[in-house]
Amino acid sequence: MKSIFSIFQKGLQKTATSISRSFESIFKGQTVWNAETYEKMERTLIEADFGRAASSALLADIRDRYERGLIHTSSDIFDIAKKDLREFLAGNMREIRRPQSGPAVILIVGVNGSGKTTTAGKMAWLWKNDGKKVMLAACDTYRAAAVEQLKLWGGRTDCPVISSNSGSDPAAVAYDAVSSALSKNCDYLIIDTAGRQHTKKGLMDELSKMCRVIKKVLPDAPHETFLTIDSSTGTNALSQARNFLDSAAVSGLILTKLDGTGKAGTLTAIQKELALPVFFIGLGEQAEDLQPFDPEMYANAIFSDLGIQS
């Protein structure tokens, strides 16, 4: 079985390699740093989609330490970047909200293609392996394929799936699912919803209706609303997250497809602006590649010193 860090390392390898190679070219033959050196370092971070604010903050600390004579090798730079990134991201971490009794109801929202259904299935796999009793609800009633995909995950994880006919009222499915999860003493109910753009008022109103109906069964539910974001969309992911936050009661983030991009700094840029906790990240296609977010493993994997010589 793969170690957790090896999953992070493999999933974030494209970004780590891109940063490492860029830094190698910057410092090759460089004996004294100048303004151009800092500009190149900042450009490297911005190109990895860390965003200007996070990139500037990291560079300010690196520059300060260099000018105080505390940096002697390129490895020192990676150590500083790891520490700063880890501390920043850890500030937004918290546990998933759970009621004193009954299931924790988790609503998964996001735009089409952001990985909601796959993420819901992988979350079920993760929690089931942790000994939890999990139920899934197929509330994307517009796409028969989404329902079938969730049922496949239900079979794979041995988790029951509540669903209905294509075109059914998603709120009615959610109501049945919450009632069933409550009666069966489930630990978690994961509700997969239809992909929607924040600009589509009808679909956003549908989401609000779903929440109202859920509260008829469990007044404090949903306990979390997770927004899935496709990391491969780069800086567009930040705009997407910002707009969705205005339209739905998003309480946390799930960054998917980080393994397919060299711009995994997107996660940091979103954190810097929205200060929302990241709960899970997608690092590959296998079930185990969805992992609870760990700031230390993320920072260590992103800023891996891949043999750079100072």
N, C-alpha and C positions, 0 to 999 in steps of 0.2 A: 504494500500500500504506500502511495506517495505521501511524503510529509506535507504539512500544510504550507510551509514556506516554499517548498519546491513548486507547489501549485501557483503561488503568488509570483515566484521568480519566472516560471515559464510563461504565465499569462501576461506579464508586464515586460517581457524580454524585448519586444520591438521598441518600446519607449526607452528602456534602459540602454539598449545598444545605440540608439540615435543620439542620446545625450552623451554617452561615453565617447563615441567617435567624434562628435562635435567638439567636446572639451579637449580631446587628444590633439585635434588640429589646431586649437587655440594655443595650447601650451607647448607645442612642439618647438623647441629651440628658443622659447620665451624665457628670458632671465629676469626681466623687470616688468611688472604689470603697468599698463597705462590706461587712459580713458577708452581706447579702442578695445582693450582686453575685456573691460567690464561690459561694454556695449555688445560684444560678441557673446559673452556668457548670458546676458539678459535675453539676447535674441534667441539663443538656444532654448531657453526655458519658455519663452513666448511661443516659439514654433512647436513646442510639445504641449501647447495649450494650457500652460499654467495660469495664463492671464497676466495682464500687466501689473496688477496690484500685488499678487503673490510673488511674481518674478522680482519685482522691485524690492520687496521685503526681504527675500532670500539674498539678493545681491548686496543689499545694504549691510547685512550682517557679515557676509563674506568679505566685503571691502573693508569694513571696520576692523575685522580680525587680521586681515593681511597688513593693513597699515600699522597695526600694533605689533607686528612681527610674530603673530601666532600661527601663520600658515607657512609651511615649508615645502610641502609636496601637494600634488594634485589630489592625493588620497585624503588630505586634510579637508579639501573643499567638499568632497563627498560626505565626510563625517559631519561637517557643519550642516550641510543641506539636509541630511537624514535627520539630525537632531531638531532643526527648526521646523521641518515639515511634520515630523512626528508630534511635536508639541502643539503645533497649530491645529492639526486634525483631531488630536485627542481632546481638545477643548470642547468639541461639539458632540462627543460620544455620550450615549446613555443606553440604558437597557430598554428593550421593547416593553411597552406598557401591557400589563396583564391585570385582569380583574381579580379580586380576592377569590371569587368562585365563578365557575362557568368558563366557556371558551374565550380565548383572545381572538377577536374578529379582526382580520387583516384585509383591508381593501387594496387591490392592486390596480392602479390607474396609469394612463400614459397614452401617447399617440400610437397610431398603427405602426407595427413593425419594430417597436421598442423592446420586444421580448417578454411581454407580460405573461402569456400562457406558459411558456417554457420556464420562466422564473417561478411561477406559482408551483409548477410540478417539482422543480428542484428544491424549493423551500420545503415542500412536503417530504421529499426524500431525506433532506437534512434533518428535519425534526423527527421524522419517523425513526431514523437511525439513532436518534438521541433518546429513544424510548417514549416519545410523545404520541398521543392519539390525535391524529390530524384528519380533517375533512376538507374537501375541495368543493367549490361552487362554481359552476360554469354559467356565468352571467353575461357572457358575450353571446347573446342569442341571435345576433345578426349573421354570424359566420358558423356554419355547421362544422367547418374544419377545426375551429377553435374548440368546440365542444368535444369533438372526437379526439383532438390532441390532448385535452385535459383528461379525458377518460383513459387514454393510453397511459398517462402518468399515474392516474389512479390505480390502474392495474399493476403497473410497475412497482409502485410504492405500497400497494395493499391499503390504499386509503379510499374511503367511499367518496363518490362524486355526485353531488346533487345537480340535476340538469332538467331541462324541459324541451319542448319542441322548438324548432327554429321559428323565430319571430315572436316568441313568448315575451311577456313583460319581464324584464330583468329584475325589477323590484320584487315581483312575486317569487321568482327563483331565490333571490336573496333571503326573503322572509322564510321560505321553506327551509333553506339551508341553516339559518340561524336557529330556527326552532328544532331542527334535527340535531344539530351540533350540541345544543343545550340538553336535549333529552338523552343523548348518548354519551354525555360527560366527556366531550372532546376537549383537548387542551388548546387546539388551534383550529380556526376555520379560516381558510384562505379563499377570498372571493376574487375570481378573475373577471374583469369587466371588459367591455368593448373598447377598442381603440377610438380615441376622440381627439379632435383639435379643440383647443381652448376657445377658439372663435365660434364654434358651433353651439349656439345657445341652447338648442333643443337637447343636444347630447349632455351638455353640462347640467341642464335642469333635470335630466333623467338621473344623473349621478346624485343630485340633491334629493330626489324622490327616493332613491334606493337607500340613502342614509336615514331618511325619515322613517321608512318602513322597517329598517333594521332596528331602530330605536324602540319600536312598538314591542319588540321581543326582549331586547336588551337595551335599556335606556342609555347606558354609557358606551355603547358600541356605535360605529366601529372604533376600536381602540387605537388603531393605526391606519393611516392612509399612505401607502408607499407609491411614489412616482418612479416608474422605470424610465431610464434615460439611455438611449443608444449612444455610447461613448464615441463611436466612429463618426458621429456627426460633428465632432469637434466643437468649435465655438457656438454653433447653432444650438448645441445642447443647453448652453447657459440661457439663451433666449427662451428656449422651450420650457426650461424649468421655471424661469422667472414668470412667464405668462401663465403657466399652469398653477403656480402658487397663488396667483391673484384670483383664479377661478375655482379652485377646489381647496379643501382643508387638508393640504398635504402636510404630513408630519415627519416624513423621512424619505430618503432617496435610495434607489437601487441602480447602480451603474452597470449596464450590461455591455458585452462585447469589447471589453478592455483589451482582450488578447489580439483583436484584429486591427489595432491602431497603434501608431507610434506617438499618439497624442493623449496618453493616459493622464496627463496633467489636467485634463478637463475636470476631473474629480476635484482637484484642489481649487480651481477657478470657481466652480459652483459653490464649494464650501465657503470660500472667501467672501463671496457676495451674499449668499443666502443664509449662511450659518445654520443649515439644516443638517441633522445627522445622516451619515451614510450607514445603512444597516447591512447591505450585502453588495458584493461586486461579482460580476460574471467574468470568469477568466478562461473560458473554454467551453466546449460543447458537451463534455461529460457532466453527469449529475453532480459529481464531487467538485466540479469547477466553479460552482456557485458557492462562495464562501462568505461567512460573516466578516464584515470589514474590520481589519486590524491595522491601525495607523502605523505601527512599528514595522510590520511586515511589508506594508505598502511602501513606506519610505525606504526601507532597506533594499527592496527589489527595484524600485525606480532609480535610486542612486547607487547602483552596483558599480564598483570600481573594476571594470573589465580589463584589467591589465595595463591601465594607462601608466606611463612613466613620466615623472615630472622632469 
